[in-house]
């Protein structure tokens, strides 16, 4: 059984800002390339922009949740980002610890 301090350290390591940055960088690399490839139809453009905005919003929420020490909300933001990233799980830059369970 884990001690409370050990659990906190494990949680902090699992949800470190660097891990969020790596994950969102991976996602932006997928969406930015598509957003910059023109021409694309209006519906696709809106969908890609919405996905890009969702990733940015989740990253911003994660930063706020970390500052407020809201561990359940921070874990929820991580889960949401990993669900999005799972669409590219076959990509060579996809990391196994992003695999959503």
C-alpha positions as CSV (number, residue, x, y, z in Angstrom):
1,X,0.0,0.0,0.0
2,X,1.2,3.5,-0.8
3,X,1.9,6.1,1.8
4,X,0.0,9.5,1.3
5,X,3.3,11.3,0.4
6,X,4.2,8.6,-2.0
7,X,0.8,8.8,-3.7
8,X,1.2,12.6,-4.1
9,X,4.6,12.2,-5.6
10,X,3.4,9.5,-8.0
11,X,0.5,11.7,-9.1
12,X,2.7,14.8,-9.6
13,X,5.1,12.7,-11.7
14,X,2.3,11.3,-13.8
15,X,0.7,14.7,-14.4
16,X,3.8,16.9,-14.6
17,X,3.6,19.9,-16.8
18,X,6.3,18.5,-19.1
19,X,4.2,15.5,-19.9
20,X,1.3,17.7,-20.8
21,X,3.6,19.8,-22.9
22,X,4.9,16.8,-24.8
23,X,1.4,15.5,-25.4
24,X,0.0,18.8,-26.6
25,X,3.0,19.4,-28.8
26,X,2.4,16.0,-30.4
27,X,-1.3,16.9,-31.0
28,X,-0.4,20.4,-32.4
29,X,2.1,18.8,-34.7
30,X,-0.8,16.7,-36.2
31,X,-3.3,19.6,-36.4
32,X,-1.1,22.5,-37.3
33,X,0.2,20.7,-40.5
34,X,-3.4,20.2,-41.6
35,X,-4.5,23.7,-40.7
36,X,-1.6,25.1,-42.7
37,X,-2.3,23.0,-45.8
38,X,-4.5,25.0,-48.0
39,X,-6.9,24.8,-49.6
40,X,-9.2,22.7,-47.4
41,X,-12.9,22.9,-47.4
42,X,-14.7,25.1,-44.9
43,X,-16.2,22.2,-42.8
44,X,-12.8,20.5,-42.5
45,X,-11.2,23.8,-41.6
46,X,-13.8,24.4,-38.8
47,X,-13.4,20.9,-37.5
48,X,-9.6,21.2,-37.3
49,X,-9.7,24.6,-35.7
50,X,-12.2,23.2,-33.1
51,X,-9.9,20.3,-32.3
52,X,-6.9,22.7,-32.0
53,X,-9.0,25.0,-29.7
54,X,-10.1,22.0,-27.5
55,X,-6.4,20.9,-27.0
56,X,-5.5,24.5,-26.1
57,X,-8.4,24.8,-23.7
58,X,-7.6,21.5,-22.0
59,X,-3.9,22.5,-21.6
60,X,-5.0,25.8,-20.0
61,X,-7.4,24.0,-17.7
62,X,-4.6,21.6,-16.7
63,X,-2.4,24.5,-15.8
64,X,-5.1,26.0,-13.6
65,X,-6.0,22.7,-12.0
66,X,-2.3,22.1,-11.2
67,X,-2.1,25.6,-9.6
68,X,-5.2,24.9,-7.6
69,X,-4.0,21.4,-6.6
70,X,-7.2,19.9,-8.1
71,X,-5.9,16.4,-8.7
72,X,-9.2,14.9,-10.0
73,X,-9.7,17.7,-12.5
74,X,-6.1,17.5,-13.6
75,X,-6.4,13.8,-14.2
76,X,-9.6,14.4,-16.2
77,X,-7.8,16.9,-18.5
78,X,-5.0,14.3,-19.0
79,X,-7.5,11.6,-19.9
80,X,-9.3,13.9,-22.4
81,X,-6.0,14.7,-24.1
82,X,-4.9,11.1,-24.3
83,X,-8.3,10.1,-25.8
84,X,-7.7,12.7,-28.6
85,X,-4.1,11.5,-29.1
86,X,-5.2,7.9,-29.4
87,X,-6.4,8.7,-32.9
88,X,-2.7,8.7,-33.8
89,X,-1.6,5.7,-31.7
90,X,0.1,4.2,-34.8
91,X,2.2,7.3,-35.4
92,X,5.9,6.7,-34.6
93,X,6.0,9.7,-32.2
94,X,3.1,8.5,-30.1
95,X,4.3,7.5,-26.7
96,X,3.0,4.3,-25.0
97,X,2.2,6.2,-21.7
98,X,-0.4,8.2,-23.7
99,X,-2.4,5.0,-24.3
100,X,-5.7,5.6,-22.8
101,X,-7.1,2.8,-20.6
